[in-house]
Amino acid sequence: FNSGRSCDQMRAKRGLTGLIVGVLMLGLLAGCVGKSETNGGGDNGGGSAAGKVKLTMWGAVPPENGPQEVVDTWNAENPDIQVEYVRFVNDDDGNLKLDTALSTGQNVDLYVNYTLTNLDKRIKGGTALDLGEFTDYNIDEKMGEDAASWKVDG
């Protein structure tokens, strides 16, 4: 049976799905859940169960190529933690837009980093979280041997 997709395309889609789910989970572990919206527009009383968490995730993959499907699945399965996917173009202008949003506190809770150069710049700028401090999350298990190439100082 040939569905018109090569094994490489199917593996890439599974990999993308895994990456996005991993990024979503990392964001939650990172404590990005501090932003919440209330269901009535009023004060949520300092942590009322009525609040929903809304996270904004930036990535360079066009939504129709997989990220939107993953986000929609996440949102359906996690009604109290909703994610909005925002696409940026992974070029100099697009990365400048992301870096500007990060440094000015605009709505970027999670982002996908595509190059070590940008990762290093974001670490030095204080806009990347050190995931090594989370002992209950094993990045090596989640990403496999690819995790080693993204580790900085460790």
Salt bridges, closest charged atoms under 4 A:
ASP8 OD1 - ARG11 NH1 3.27
GLU69 OE1 - LYS13 NZ 3.36
GLU84 OE1 - LYS54 NZ 3.35
ASP99 OD2 - LYS121 NZ 2.98
ASP99 OD1 - ARG122 NE 2.65
ASP109 OD2 - LYS35 NZ 3.26
ASP120 OD2 - LYS124 NZ 3.10
ASP140 OD1 - LYS151 NZ 2.91
